[in-house]
């Protein structure tokens, strides 16, 4: 039974700082978009405001959501599956799309009507950031960018999250522990020299302690 509180893994000051900063930034973008909404460059500011608002939604879901023990999804073969909440994942995808659309517009304006850009430096930084994200867009379109998922089966353990896609038999799992810092979550202790993956607690709506207990219980059952 999960006994310790998961709140210590996400300090309140950190959650308040991130969410508060995003609120201020989003409001500033809305005000700017309203004031300079004329023309293609001005209208495209709403794309950036939409991006920031969606990131705010995801941050509230990841940082402010109460984490309580919940029953996982159980598949036909007895695999117990934990998935990141939709409200954490899909707003991030939407924010990414909004950023790419805005960067595309600003990139076009930089080539065709540079003087139309209200803040050329900021616009170019946004375009560069969007270009840097294109490899991950390719991964997303080819199924190699993953929703955070932990699947605890009778024969093996699977963890998928962002670029990580790891499946290991129980004989290769030494255990799991709660990691409090950098990032906070569940560290899966693998045998051998392979790096131990860390499942971030912010990606899930259950306590890290519950995931640890599920992993340890399944590992013990597999060894009987």
C-alpha angles and dihedrals in degrees: 000000000000107000109164124073118252092206091089089067091064110042114218091229090056094049091046092048095050096043093042092049091050091049091053092045093048093049090049090053092048091051091047092047090051093048097044101030096129122109129005094295093051094044091050089062086076087064090059091045089052090050092052093046092052092048087052090054091050092046092052090050093047100041107027102036113112110244112216131160109275134179110258125225109272119208127209093268093051097260111154111218130198117189131184113256117266090235089061097045111035098049087056091053090048091049090051092052091048090050092050092050092049092046091050091054092047092046090053091049091048088058099039109025110010093169090063091070111098094203109020095180094052091043093053092048088053091050092049091049091051091049090051089056095055094092088058089048088056089050090051093050092047095047096252097114109079141206109235107268135161115196115188108193135175092254106026149010122237127192122181124176132147103318096349120101110169129166119174134170116243092251087068094051116088095182144283135261138185110259113205101193142036094034110357113226142073120333112205108213108218125192118245129019099314115121114258111245118226119217106211113232090213090067094062140055096221128078117267087234091064093053090049092051092048091051094048092046093050092046091053091047091051091054095055 
